[in-house]
Structures are given as C-alpha cells and as structure tokens.
Amino acid sequence: MSIPSFGVGTFRLTGQTVIDSVLNALDLGYRAVDTAQIYGNEADVGQAIAQSGVARSDLFVTTKVWTDNYAKSRLVPSLRESLEKLRTDYVDLTLIHWPAPGNGVELSEYMEALAEAKALGLTRQIGISNFNIELTKQAISAVGKSELATNQIELSPYLQNAKLTAFLQEQGIAVTSYMTLAYGKVLKDPVLAQIAQKHQATVAQVALAWALQLGYAVIPSSTKRENLASNLLARDLKLDAQDMAQIAALERNSREVDPEGLAPAWD
C-alpha cells in the first residue's frame, strides 16, 4: 500500500471555487485530490475531475466518512453516495474523519464497516484521521495495522506531534499532514522566513519541504493557481540539518483544529 506524498486539499472550498482549484491543480500536475463528506464539495470535485480530462486511473482520490455515517447500516451507503457525487466507481482512500468518542458508535463497528467498504471494492485503501495513539491502537486491533494506509493529522512547524508521528512510523502507518501552514500563521514566522531566504524559496515551500523530509504526505490547498504551482516546488527543496533543527525548535503545541465532541483527548 502506498499513498502519494503530495496532493491538493479542498477543505473550506465549494462551488466554482473548488472546481477551479482542482482544475488548476490537475493542470499543473497534481494527481492526488483530498475531499470529505462534510466539506459539501464532493460533487464539485467530481465535476472538476470529469472536466480535467485526466484519466481516472492516473488519479488518487481520497474522501472521509462523516460522523453521522459511522453506524454499520450507514457507512457503506454513505460511501456509495460519495462515489456518485465524485462520478467514480471507487475512491483510492477512505478515512474515518474524526474518532468522535461518545457519539454512540463503537470504534470497532465503524472500522469494521470501513473494512467492509474496501472488501466491496468501493475503496482501494482505508485509514483514519485525527486519531491519537490509544485510538490508533484500537483501530489496529479492529482491522489490523496492515489495513491502515494513513492517519491524517494536523501537523505544522507549530504542532509537530512527535510522539504520535513516531508511533505511526513504527507501525508502518503513513502520516498525512494537514494544516501544514497552520492557517497561514507560519507564513509570518521569522525563522522560516530566514530559511526561505537562504534557499531562495517561499515560506510555504519551506514548511511543506519540512513535512516531506520527515516522511509525511501533504495536502495543501489554495484558490490561486500561482500558489498551487509554487507549493509543488517544495518537492525539490532540500533543507539541511541546521534548517530542520531550527524548525524543530518552533514546536509550541499550537493546535488549530480541536472540535468538541469529535476530537479525542490528545496525547
């Protein structure tokens, strides 16, 4: 199992905005697109993919199941609805969006339902999102660690989550970083600006390159074609040991996303 190291995210983008973003990304060479049921944009993403002319076999499409659909009776039907919106027979990766402890559906139930979706051919791979170490262990117990393609978690130079990422890498579960730019907060960081200047790069490229060098996949989003193009260049940026040490020192456990009732108690 493998997942692409670089994709385009679509969080908070809907309508023509997300259609244009995905079309631009695919035109620029992106081949992985990340969406979710709760984003309300799966149909728009599907339209953009159809318009792009890129062969489905060349794409890697990820969606995430929302908490309302975790029950065994709802998960597979909800994913079929997502496939209709996305205009595809399958997605490449389906994630449980939030562990949502206490929402009335046991973790084992929704993980087994997700495994069933894979067995039915609705998704090529399965995984989790926003799971802490303990909940990841429970997911492993439910379906086996070899079944978990990734844990998609908030990571940025300001939230490095070293214990969780080390655990995931020990288990052979890929780490996908979202919110790598911390809602743009890291773009104003003087240390990152200095590193960017040294490499004649942008601060966004430095933050993305940091995540890539740590072995994480990234899914930055943008509504601007020039930023989508610029972000891709992070793949060619090589930070040195001093750069990585300086970025490591920026850790401040600063979380941007922590929704009550959905998020676990973080490690």
ABEGO torsion letter per residue (X at the ends): XBBBABBBBABGBBEAAAAAAAAAAAAAGBABBBBBAAAGAAAAAAAAAAAAGBBAAABBBBBBBBAAAABAAAAAAAAAAAAAAAGBABBABBBBABAGBGAGBBAAAAAAAAAAAAAAGABABBBBBGBBAAAAAAAAAAAEAAABABBBBBBBAABAGAAAAAAAAAAGBBBBBBGAAGGGAAAABAAAAAAAAAAGBBAAAAAAAAAAAAGBBBBBBBABAAAAAAAAAAAABBBBAAAAAAAAAABAGBBABBBBGABBBBX
